[in-house]
Amino acid sequence: MNPMPALEPPLKQLRLSGILDSMEVRNKQAIEDGLSHVEFLAMLIQDEVARREQKKFSLRVRRAGFRSEKTLESFDFSYNPSVNKALILDLATCRFLEEKAPVLIVGPCGTGKSHTAQALGHATARNGYEVLFTPIGKLLGMLQCSASITLGH
């Protein structure tokens, strides 16, 4: 008897349908490795947690409005040796958010400011924070529009 068809409706009702995606593979793994029922269940739950975390991360990245897929892993620190790699990696821990410390990235054109900002945004989203990436021109335009609306009343 294959219990998976009987499990589908209650798993969907409990919003655990991600377990259905990994159940067959994990069941085979449990049989091959001689895992206990608890170990099998733990793997299914870990898969569901990982799936949900990935889904949340993807949503945070989509909402952030990044212009491209820039990450710290793809950042070439040798391109601009004046960029303080240790500082950027420290910022990626998001400690500055916990300390409520402002971060301002400035410099001449072509030095990697946008890449750095988006890469830090990705790291911040990976750490569970909501992020919004807005180029300075757009931000100033939004502020100008907001100020004129406020002053118009």
N, C-alpha and C positions, 0 to 999 in steps of 0.2 A: 504494500500500500504506500502510495506517495502522499505524504501529508501536506506538501506545499500548496496544492490547489485549495485545501481547506483552510490554510493559514492566510491566504491572500486577503479575504474580506476583513478579518479582524485586524490584521496589520495595517491595512489601508484606513480602517476606522480609527485606529490609534495613531494615525499619521506616521507609521513606521514602514512605509512601503520601500524605503531604501534597503531594508533588511532583505526584501525579496531579491534585490539585485545581487547580493553577495551570498545568499543562503546556499545555493547549489555548490558553488566553489568552496565555501567554508565547510559544508557538509562532507564533501569529498576529502578535504584536508583533515577534518576531524577523524574520519574513518581511517585514512592512510597513516596518520600520526598517532592514532589511539588516544585521542583527547577525551577528557571527561565531558559530561553534559555541561558542567559549569564553565569549563574552558571554551567549549563551542559557543555557548551563550555569550561569554565575555567577548569573543572575537566578533560576533554579530553586532553586539552593542558598540564596540569600538569602531566598527565600520560605519555604523549609523551616525555616531558622534562625528567622525571624520568627514562624512558626507555633508552633514549639516554645517559644520564649520567651514568647509569649502564653499558651500552655497552662500553662507553669510559673507564670507570674504569676497566672493564674486560680486555680490550685490553692493558691498561697500565700494569696490573698485569702480563698478559701473556708475554709481551715484557720484563718485568723486570728480568725474569729468576730465580724467587725464586725456591728454591729446595723443599719447602713444604709450606703448608698454615699456616704460623706462623703469629699471630696477637697479639696486646697488650692485647686483651680480653682473649686470651688463655695463656698469660704469667703468670707463677706462681712466683710472687715476693717473696713469703715466702721460695722458694727453695734456693735462695741465698740472704740472708738479706743484704749483702754488696752492692747489686745493689740499686742505688739511684732512687727510684720509682718516686719521684717528678721531677727529672731531665729527666728521660725517657719520662714521660708524657708531660713535657715542650717541649722536642724535637719533640714529635708527633704533636705539633701545627704547625711545619714547620717554626717557627720564625727564626731559624738559617739560613734558605735559604734566607729569605728576608734580613737578616743582613749580608749575605755572610760569615758566620762563619763556619770554618771547624769543623767536628765532627769525632773523631777517637775512635773506640771501641776496647779496649785492655784488656787482662787479661788471666789468666791460662785456660787450656782446661777444658771444662765441666762447665763453669760458666754462659753460656747463651748468649755469644756474637753473635753467628749466629742467634739465635732466636730473640734477641733484634734488630739486624740489619734488619732482614726480617720483623719484626713487625713494625719497624720505616719506612721501605720501603712501607709496605701496607698503613700505615697512610699517608705517603707522596703521594702515588697514589690516596688515597681517597680525598686528598686536591687538586688534579688536576695536580700534577707534574709528569713528566716522571722519572722513576727510573731504575737503572740497578744494580742487585745484582750479584757480582762476588766474589767468595772466593779468599782469598789472594794468594793461590798457583797458581790459574789460572791467576790472575792479574799479578803476577810477571812473569809468563811464557809469557804472551802477551807482557809485557814490554821488556823482554829479546829478544824476537823474533823481536820486533819493533826496538830495539837498534841495533841488528846485521844486519838488513836490511839497516838501516840508515848508519851504519859504513861501510857496504860493498861497497858503492858507492864511 
